């Protein structure tokens, strides 16, 4: 699952951006990349420090000789899940560690997770309510990102 941050706007804005000097385009690209880095950090923090306000249950798992976490009856560890609508609670750190960012183009970056269960947590399933962690981060970062672009455009207009 990936979230893409794109420098988008009206056709007029797109034309103006294409006319910008290379320095300003580079500055806009840095703003895109900085926002992707900040969004990744925001997502990881929400997973690691979110409220544990859901149901508490016990996992039975252990690490086998290959270091892989497997289910069994060797050790019980209680886990308090997140409530529906809250970011997923970290148990093993696998989800938080899977959040990556990448610069795709000069004005495009992606933030995402390659874990197959990330979309299930984000959007829910027929048996589990959503535990969104990407969409809230996008909404928190949106005004910061827009502010960065406005600053660049303001400086270019001088």
C-alpha positions as a Markdown table, in Angstrom:
| # | Residue | x | y | z |
|---|---|---|---|---|
| 1 | Unk | 0.0 | 0.0 | 0.0 |
| 2 | Unk | 1.4 | 3.4 | -0.9 |
| 3 | Unk | 0.3 | 7.0 | -0.5 |
| 4 | Unk | 1.6 | 9.3 | -3.2 |
| 5 | Unk | 2.4 | 12.9 | -2.5 |
| 6 | Unk | 2.2 | 14.8 | -5.8 |
| 7 | Unk | 2.7 | 18.4 | -6.5 |
| 8 | Unk | -0.6 | 19.2 | -8.1 |
| 9 | Unk | -2.8 | 22.2 | -8.6 |
| 10 | Unk | -4.7 | 24.1 | -11.2 |
| 11 | Unk | -3.6 | 24.0 | -14.8 |
| 12 | Unk | -2.4 | 27.6 | -14.3 |
| 13 | Unk | -0.2 | 26.6 | -11.3 |
| 14 | Unk | 1.2 | 23.7 | -13.3 |
| 15 | Unk | 2.1 | 26.0 | -16.2 |
| 16 | Unk | 3.8 | 28.5 | -13.8 |
| 17 | Unk | 5.7 | 25.7 | -12.1 |
| 18 | Unk | 7.0 | 24.5 | -15.4 |
| 19 | Unk | 8.3 | 28.0 | -16.1 |
| 20 | Unk | 10.1 | 28.3 | -12.8 |
| 21 | Unk | 13.8 | 28.4 | -12.7 |
| 22 | Unk | 15.6 | 25.2 | -12.0 |
| 23 | Unk | 16.5 | 26.5 | -8.5 |
| 24 | Unk | 12.8 | 26.9 | -7.6 |
| 25 | Unk | 11.9 | 23.5 | -9.1 |
| 26 | Unk | 14.6 | 22.0 | -7.0 |
| 27 | Unk | 13.3 | 23.8 | -3.9 |
| 28 | Unk | 9.8 | 22.5 | -4.6 |
| 29 | Unk | 11.3 | 19.0 | -5.0 |
| 30 | Unk | 13.0 | 19.3 | -1.6 |
| 31 | Unk | 9.6 | 20.3 | -0.1 |
| 32 | Unk | 8.0 | 17.2 | -1.5 |
| 33 | Unk | 10.8 | 15.0 | -0.2 |
| 34 | Unk | 10.8 | 16.7 | 3.2 |
| 35 | Unk | 7.0 | 16.2 | 3.5 |
| 36 | Unk | 7.4 | 12.5 | 2.6 |
| 37 | Unk | 10.0 | 12.1 | 5.3 |
| 38 | Unk | 7.8 | 13.9 | 7.9 |
| 39 | Unk | 4.8 | 11.9 | 6.9 |
| 40 | Unk | 6.7 | 8.6 | 7.3 |
| 41 | Unk | 7.8 | 9.8 | 10.8 |
| 42 | Unk | 4.2 | 10.8 | 11.7 |
| 43 | Unk | 2.8 | 7.4 | 10.6 |
| 44 | Unk | 5.5 | 5.5 | 12.5 |
| 45 | Unk | 4.9 | 7.6 | 15.6 |
| 46 | Unk | 1.1 | 7.0 | 15.4 |
| 47 | Unk | 1.6 | 3.3 | 15.3 |
| 48 | Unk | 4.2 | 3.2 | 18.1 |
| 49 | Unk | 2.5 | 5.6 | 20.5 |
| 50 | Unk | -1.2 | 5.4 | 19.7 |
| 51 | Unk | -3.8 | 4.9 | 22.4 |
| 52 | Unk | -4.3 | 1.2 | 23.4 |
| 53 | Unk | -8.0 | 1.6 | 24.0 |
| 54 | Unk | -9.4 | -1.5 | 22.4 |
| 55 | Unk | -9.8 | -5.1 | 23.5 |
| 56 | Unk | -7.0 | -6.9 | 25.5 |
| 57 | Unk | -6.2 | -10.5 | 24.6 |
| 58 | Unk | -3.2 | -12.9 | 24.8 |
| 59 | Unk | -1.0 | -13.9 | 22.0 |
| 60 | Unk | 0.8 | -17.2 | 22.2 |
| 61 | Unk | 3.9 | -16.9 | 20.1 |
| 62 | Unk | 7.6 | -17.5 | 20.3 |
| 63 | Unk | 10.7 | -17.0 | 18.2 |
| 64 | Unk | 11.8 | -20.3 | 16.5 |
| 65 | Unk | 15.5 | -21.2 | 15.8 |
| 66 | Unk | 15.5 | -19.2 | 12.6 |
| 67 | Unk | 14.4 | -16.1 | 14.5 |
| 68 | Unk | 10.9 | -16.2 | 12.9 |
| 69 | Unk | 7.9 | -15.3 | 15.1 |
| 70 | Unk | 5.5 | -18.3 | 15.1 |
| 71 | Unk | 2.4 | -19.1 | 17.0 |
| 72 | Unk | 2.5 | -21.7 | 19.7 |
| 73 | Unk | 2.1 | -22.2 | 23.4 |
| 74 | Unk | 5.6 | -21.4 | 24.7 |
| 75 | Unk | 5.0 | -17.9 | 26.0 |
| 76 | Unk | 1.9 | -15.8 | 26.5 |
| 77 | Unk | 2.1 | -12.0 | 25.9 |
| 78 | Unk | -1.0 | -9.8 | 26.6 |
| 79 | Unk | -1.8 | -7.3 | 23.9 |
| 80 | Unk | -4.2 | -4.4 | 24.0 |
| 81 | Unk | -5.5 | -3.6 | 20.5 |
| 82 | Unk | -6.4 | -0.2 | 19.3 |
| 83 | Unk | -10.0 | 0.8 | 19.1 |
| 84 | Unk | -11.7 | 1.1 | 15.7 |
| 85 | Unk | -10.8 | 4.3 | 14.1 |
| 86 | Unk | -7.5 | 4.6 | 16.0 |
| 87 | Unk | -4.1 | 3.7 | 14.5 |
| 88 | Unk | -3.1 | 0.1 | 14.9 |
| 89 | Unk | -1.1 | -0.8 | 18.0 |
| 90 | Unk | 2.3 | -2.1 | 17.6 |
| 91 | Unk | 3.0 | -5.6 | 18.9 |
| 92 | Unk | 6.2 | -6.7 | 17.1 |
| 93 | Unk | 7.1 | -3.4 | 15.3 |
| 94 | Unk | 6.8 | -5.1 | 11.9 |
| 95 | Unk | 4.2 | -2.6 | 10.6 |
| 96 | Unk | 6.1 | 0.5 | 11.9 |
| 97 | Unk | 9.4 | -0.8 | 10.4 |
| 98 | Unk | 7.7 | -1.4 | 7.0 |
| 99 | Unk | 6.8 | 2.2 | 6.5 |
| 100 | Unk | 9.1 | 3.6 | 3.7 |
| 101 | Unk | 9.4 | 6.7 | 1.6 |
| 102 | Unk | 11.0 | 7.1 | -1.8 |
| 103 | Unk | 11.6 | 9.9 | -4.2 |
| 104 | Unk | 10.0 | 8.9 | -7.5 |
| 105 | Unk | 10.5 | 12.1 | -9.6 |
| 106 | Unk | 11.7 | 15.6 | -9.1 |
| 107 | Unk | 8.3 | 16.7 | -7.8 |
| 108 | Unk | 6.9 | 13.3 | -6.6 |
| 109 | Unk | 7.5 | 11.1 | -3.6 |
| 110 | Unk | 5.7 | 8.0 | -2.2 |
| 111 | Unk | 5.2 | 6.9 | 1.4 |
| 112 | Unk | 3.9 | 3.3 | 1.9 |
| 113 | Unk | 4.1 | -0.2 | 3.3 |
| 114 | Unk | 4.7 | -3.4 | 1.3 |
| 115 | Unk | 3.0 | -5.5 | 4.0 |
| 116 | Unk | 0.0 | -7.4 | 2.7 |
| 117 | Unk | -2.1 | -6.6 | 5.8 |
| 118 | Unk | -1.4 | -2.8 | 5.8 |
| 119 | Unk | -4.5 | -2.1 | 3.6 |
| 120 | Unk | -6.6 | -4.3 | 5.9 |
| 121 | Unk | -5.7 | -2.2 | 8.8 |
| 122 | Unk | -6.1 | 1.1 | 6.9 |
| 123 | Unk | -9.5 | 0.3 | 5.5 |
| 124 | Unk | -10.8 | -2.5 | 7.6 |
| 125 | Unk | -12.3 | -5.8 | 6.5 |
| 126 | Unk | -15.7 | -7.5 | 6.7 |
| 127 | Unk | -14.6 | -8.8 | 10.2 |
| 128 | Unk | -12.6 | -5.8 | 11.5 |
| 129 | Unk | -13.2 | -2.1 | 11.6 |
| 130 | Unk | -10.5 | 0.2 | 10.0 |
| 131 | Unk | -7.5 | 1.3 | 12.0 |
| 132 | Unk | -6.4 | 4.1 | 9.7 |
| 133 | Unk | -2.8 | 5.4 | 9.9 |
| 134 | Unk | -2.1 | 6.7 | 6.5 |
| 135 | Unk | -5.1 | 8.9 | 5.8 |
| 136 | Unk | -4.9 | 10.8 | 9.2 |
| 137 | Unk | -1.2 | 11.5 | 8.5 |
| 138 | Unk | -2.0 | 12.9 | 5.1 |
| 139 | Unk | -4.6 | 15.2 | 6.7 |
| 140 | Unk | -2.1 | 16.3 | 9.4 |
| 141 | Unk | 0.6 | 17.0 | 6.8 |
| 142 | Unk | -1.6 | 18.7 | 4.2 |
| 143 | Unk | -1.5 | 22.2 | 5.7 |
| 144 | Unk | 2.3 | 21.9 | 6.3 |
| 145 | Unk | 2.9 | 20.9 | 2.7 |
| 146 | Unk | 0.7 | 23.6 | 1.3 |
| 147 | Unk | 2.5 | 26.2 | 3.5 |
| 148 | Unk | 5.9 | 25.0 | 2.1 |
| 149 | Unk | 4.6 | 25.4 | -1.5 |
| 150 | Unk | 3.1 | 28.8 | -0.8 |
| 151 | Unk | 6.4 | 30.0 | 0.7 |
| 152 | Unk | 8.2 | 28.9 | -2.5 |
| 153 | Unk | 5.7 | 30.5 | -4.8 |
| 154 | Unk | 5.7 | 33.7 | -2.6 |
| 155 | Unk | 9.5 | 33.9 | -2.9 |
| 156 | Unk | 9.3 | 33.3 | -6.7 |
| 157 | Unk | 6.8 | 36.1 | -7.1 |
| 158 | Unk | 9.2 | 38.7 | -5.6 |
